[in-house]
Amino acid sequence: MRSVIALLIGLLTVPATAQDDPLARGDAAWARRAEGQENGRAAVAPISEAVDAYEEALRRQPENLEVMWKLLRALYFRGEFTTDDPDAKQEIFDRGRQVSEASLDRLAARVGGREKLDEMTPEELCEAFREVPEAVPIYYWGGVHWGLWGEVFGKIAAARQGVGQRIRDDSLVVIGLAPPEYEDAGGYRLLGRLHTVAPKIPFFTGWIDRETAIRELRRAVEIGPDEPYNAFYLADALLQYQKNRKHEAIKLLRELSALEPRPRKLVEDSNIRERARALLWSVSK
């Protein structure tokens, strides 16, 4: 009888394992996201497991900012690297939009509410959240999701939602709060890509500037020379807006076409290598 009681007491005092912790399960699945990938197309199962685990963690801890930004990161990967179906992308990135907005609601509680937060400048946001480490990934992955949301829902919907200004402000918060090397110059890459692809619409995005695009992407390449997306986006911007620099863009694309993917970013690097090859072929024919 004593042995049975001791066993029960022991079971009650065993610390929670990864199987009991959806956040830990999500992290483990995220680490396996490249399993089964082919030429930059990820298998659905591993990243879906990560998304499902983070969603469970969020239901258990709806105030947890770490869970929110990791869910945003996993949703990005799922939408970008597992499907080309427009309806599926809309569903995924709209969920990302919802999570991004919920995360800002949580941050807003620290500054007096959402209305006040929405009126704050990037500089004021940086000052308010300098001691909140989760703010950087929240704003970074939020900006990424708003950009992808705008791509899949279209320019009119993006303009109505103020997507351009949201991404601009998100990237400036990241640049203001994080070390330049964060996400391999992610803040500069996000800002430069925005100024590359966003349309200039009077009264909405008249501030979009193609020279800014190239300047910020050059800065991203300088800070994060080993991040292929920095070089790819710079090449794309040069081809569109500085045609006299076509030779530089082609050189970048040739280097990316021979890229050896990093093990820690096997899917991402394989994907951008294939995109570089396709773009190089289109400009060389």
Secondary structure, DSSP 8 states (H G I E B T S, - for coil): -HHHHHHHHHHHHS---TTT-HHHHHHHHHHTTTTT-BTTB--HHHHHHHHHHHHHHHHH-TT-HHHHHHHHHHHHHHHHHS---HHHHHHHHHHHHHHHHHHHHHHHTTTT-HHHHHH--HHHHHHHTTT-TTHHHHHHHHHHHHHHHHHHH-HHHHHHHTHHHHHHHHHHHHHHHS-TTTTTTHHHHHHHHHHHHS---TTTSTT--HHHHHHHHHHHHHH-TT-HHHHHHHHHHHHHH-GGGHHHHHHHHHHHHT----GGGHHHHHHHHHHHHHHHHHHH-
